[in-house]
Amino acid sequence: GAKVVLCYLDESRVRAQSDKINGEGGESTFFRMDVSRRIDVEEVMKKVNAQWGAPDVLVNAAGIITRNLFLDDTDDEWERVIGVNLRGTWLCSQAAARLMVDAKKTGAIVNFGSVTSEIADDVQVIYAATKGGIRSMTKAMAIALAPHGIRVNAVGPATISTPLNRQFLIDHPEEMQKKLRRIPLGRLGVPKDV
């Protein structure tokens, strides 16, 4: 019964998901959006608010990753991953929360963290920094927004098989085995698990 707004950089992919929701009787719309750009986030939130009012729920699921050894990470990779994962979560949360507060609407924000905030990996230093930041930011946002009736939580899944990592793990079986050794079920997670 929810009205779903999907945002993504690849307009054709986000359109396809929105069409699927609408085709199954749901109500959805979509926008092309770069979560790391305040102007994009604020413009989309303005459109959502005009169409359906302040959001009830925000799910911050945008994320990218690099897989370099620490000594090989670059400034450009740092800026890009921090921009999407950490800045994007902050920008979207702030914009949605402002709408909720202005509308005197309670709601929820769900951030995608990662087990990487607790268990580091030598080829994911920048990613781990963002997920650790999301973990701390979620706690602080929960305290800041509680007086407004807005809950803020994070999920911290282990490795989930998605387009973000699937091919890399197929191409690097040693990395797949390293991940599997840390997972009690002995398999990668799938999106439905989350």
Solvent accessible surface area in square Angstrom, and as a share of the most:
residue,aa,sasa,rsa
1,G,135,1.29
2,A,73,0.57
3,K,110,0.47
4,V,48,0.28
5,V,42,0.24
6,L,43,0.21
7,C,46,0.28
8,Y,94,0.36
9,L,91,0.45
10,D,57,0.29
11,E,69,0.31
12,S,72,0.46
13,R,123,0.45
14,V,7,0.04
15,R,103,0.37
16,A,56,0.43
17,Q,98,0.44
18,S,1,0.01
19,D,77,0.40
20,K,118,0.50
21,I,49,0.25
22,N,64,0.33
23,G,67,0.65
24,E,131,0.59
25,G,73,0.70
26,G,37,0.35
27,E,83,0.37
28,S,13,0.08
29,T,28,0.16
30,F,50,0.21
31,F,35,0.15
32,R,135,0.49
33,M,11,0.05
34,D,29,0.15
35,V,21,0.12
36,S,28,0.18
37,R,121,0.44
38,R,74,0.27
39,I,118,0.60
40,D,28,0.14
41,V,1,0.01
42,E,70,0.32
43,E,75,0.34
44,V,9,0.05
45,M,20,0.09
46,K,132,0.56
47,K,95,0.40
48,V,12,0.07
49,N,60,0.31
50,A,91,0.71
51,Q,96,0.43
52,W,65,0.23
53,G,27,0.26
54,A,7,0.05
55,P,23,0.14
56,D,82,0.43
57,V,86,0.50
58,L,24,0.12
59,V,80,0.46
60,N,12,0.06
61,A,64,0.50
62,A,48,0.37
63,G,27,0.26
64,I,39,0.20
65,I,24,0.12
66,T,11,0.06
67,R,54,0.20
68,N,39,0.20
69,L,97,0.48
70,F,130,0.54
71,L,162,0.81
72,D,91,0.47
73,D,33,0.17
74,T,69,0.40
75,D,119,0.61
76,D,114,0.59
77,E,37,0.17
78,W,111,0.39
79,E,114,0.51
80,R,127,0.47
81,V,0,0.00
82,I,34,0.17
83,G,9,0.09
84,V,23,0.13
85,N,0,0.00
86,L,45,0.22
87,R,98,0.36
88,G,2,0.02
89,T,6,0.04
90,W,97,0.34
91,L,1,0.00
92,C,5,0.03
93,S,3,0.02
94,Q,47,0.21
95,A,10,0.08
96,A,0,0.00
97,A,7,0.06
98,R,126,0.46
99,L,32,0.16
100,M,0,0.00
101,V,50,0.28
102,D,115,0.60
103,A,57,0.44
104,K,186,0.79
105,K,62,0.26
106,T,92,0.54
107,G,9,0.09
108,A,8,0.06
109,I,0,0.00
110,V,40,0.23
111,N,0,0.00
112,F,55,0.23
113,G,8,0.08
114,S,12,0.08
115,V,38,0.22
116,T,10,0.06
117,S,32,0.21
118,E,107,0.48
119,I,72,0.37
120,A,79,0.62
121,D,12,0.06
122,D,82,0.43
123,V,18,0.10
124,Q,10,0.05
125,V,51,0.29
126,I,4,0.02
127,Y,26,0.10
128,A,19,0.15
129,A,43,0.33
130,T,0,0.00
131,K,8,0.03
132,G,25,0.24
133,G,21,0.20
134,I,3,0.01
135,R,109,0.40
136,S,71,0.46
137,M,33,0.15
138,T,10,0.06
139,K,116,0.49
140,A,60,0.47
141,M,24,0.11
142,A,30,0.23
143,I,135,0.68
144,A,65,0.50
145,L,26,0.13
146,A,63,0.48
147,P,111,0.70
148,H,88,0.39
149,G,31,0.30
150,I,3,0.01
151,R,153,0.56
152,V,9,0.05
153,N,80,0.41
154,A,45,0.35
155,V,51,0.29
156,G,49,0.47
157,P,29,0.18
158,A,45,0.35
159,T,19,0.11
160,I,26,0.13
161,S,21,0.13
162,T,34,0.20
163,P,94,0.59
164,L,73,0.37
165,N,16,0.08
166,R,104,0.38
167,Q,108,0.48
168,F,43,0.18
169,L,3,0.02
170,I,105,0.53
171,D,85,0.44
172,H,68,0.31
173,P,85,0.53
174,E,104,0.46
175,E,19,0.09
176,M,43,0.19
177,Q,93,0.41
178,K,55,0.23
179,K,11,0.05
180,L,41,0.21
181,R,178,0.65
182,R,80,0.29
183,I,25,0.12
184,P,140,0.88
185,L,137,0.68
186,G,47,0.46
187,R,108,0.39
188,L,24,0.12
189,G,11,0.10
190,V,68,0.39
191,P,85,0.54
192,K,191,0.81
193,D,75,0.39
194,V,75,0.43
